[in-house]
Amino acid sequence: MKFFNFLKQIGRNYRGNKKFRMIFFFLFLIWGFWTFGLGLLGGWFLTKSELGKFPEISNREKFLILAPHIDDETIGGGGVILKALAQKASVKIVYLTNGDDSLGGVIKEDRKITLDPEQFVLLGEQRMAEGKRAMATLGLKENNLIFLGYPDQGLKSMLSKFYSEFNPLVSPGTRFNHNPYRGTYKPTRVYAGENLVVDLKEIITEFKPTVILVAHPRDLHSDHQATYSFLKKVLEEIGRPVKIFSYLVHYPLYPPEKKLQKDSFLYPPKKLFSQKGWFSFELSTEEEDNKLKAMNQYQSQITPFYDFLRAFIKRNEIFEEME
């Protein structure tokens, strides 16, 4: 605080001097970065309205979490999962893909970088096992996990060009045009958008969620965008009212600091932060620790994306409520 008082004194002495005002401003930035970290100060400058408080979770809630890849559920909503389970609410996770086209994971497992289709399938199987371990760490039983096995990096094209089962998509990694994984919702399911719509309809109709957490429509990853689009299409067709909250993973300068900073807060990027609609869910220290333990289960992703993944271990998680 001595340095902060020094800055205030400079500000008083040179209040009318434009040059020194600029110097003062940059010194203040340096002080902020040093004291609070890039995340907190960045949030202060990048946002323009207040975060609302995420709705209280009761035992009557039924949470359905749609994850484009196996780890997105923990990145975006690990704290919510912990709280929901503690409150005896129902939680079900749907993984649209196995994340089997993750180049970093394949290279980690095969230093010779022989990127043959079998390696991608093995990665998909590994990530399924990692997802089960991560959710067990949070306290969620395996029978609440649904793996659909659709193609990583292929969901967006399944909304249009490869929507029909008569023109299925061929996975760029595994080279299959159907789900090759055992232990999934429908093994051998053809990679077509219409099939994914049917699967989601069945799951939502049977589970009857009251709250759905889903990838943000303006996330930069095409699979995340498509996950939201498929959900909207399904809900429009079945006409079921449900609260939808979206979580963000991939966006420029987000999170602001790419490292573990458990004492800092997460804020939406300025371009996405509207006057209302964003909510903050605060985590206890124990919940942060347990979320980190779950994150550490994704060993195929930890090595290539270590700092990025740990950057989501914060004092809060943020969601935008979607209409």
C-alpha positions, 0 to 999 in steps of 0.5 A: 500500500505504500506504493499506492499512497506514493501514486496518490501523492503524484496524482495530487502534485501533477493533477494539471500536467497532461504528461505526468497524468499519462505517467501516473496512469501507467504506474497505476496499471503496473501497481494493479498488475503487481497487486491484484494480478492480470485477471482482476485488473483486466476484469475491472477494465474489460467489463462494463456492468455487474455480474449477477449472482447465479441462482441458488441451487436446490435439491429440486433442480435437474442439471444437464451439462452439454460438453463439446469435449471431455473436460469442458464440463469441468472447465465451465461448470465444475464448481456448479457440479460440486454444489449441485451434488452437495445440495442433492440435485440431479446432474447428468453430463452429455459429452458430444465428442470424445475430443479425439482430434486433439493434436496435442494429446496425440503428440504427447502419447506418440513422440514420433508423431505418427498421426494414424487413425488408430492413435486418434481412437486410442486418444478418444478412449483415453479421454473417456476414461479421464472424464469418468475419473474426473467426474468421480473426483467431483462425486458424480457416478458413471451412470450419470455420464453419457458419451455420444461419440460424435466427431471432434472438430466436426459438429459445425459441418453436421449442422448443414453439409453432413446433416443427413444420414445419407451423407455422413461426415468422415472424422478428420482424425479417426477416419470413421464415418460412425461412432467407433467407441464401446461404452457410448450412448449408441455405438456405430451411430452414423455421423450425421446431424439429424442423428445427434438431434434425435439423441439429444431429444431422447436424453432431454425428454427422458431426463427433463432438466430444469437447468442446462449448462452449454457451451457459449454460442460465441466461443471461438471453437466451432464445436462449442458454437455447434453444441449450442446450435444443436441444443437450440434446435432440439428445444425449439422442436420439443418445445420444452421450457428450460433455463439455459446458461452458457459457459465460455472457454475459447476467446481472445485474451480469455482468461486474461492470465494463463496460469493458476491464480486461485484468489482471482475472479473470472470476468466476461470479455468486454465484447460479450459483457452486456448490461445484464445476463451474466452471472457469477457462481462463487466457489469455496476454497474446498470447491476450488481445490476439488475442481483442480483435482478433477482437472488434473485427471485430464492427463492427455490435455494437461501437458499440452494445455497445462496453464490454460486449463489451470487458469479456469480454477478461480474464485468463481465461474461465469455464465450468460443466461440465454433466451 
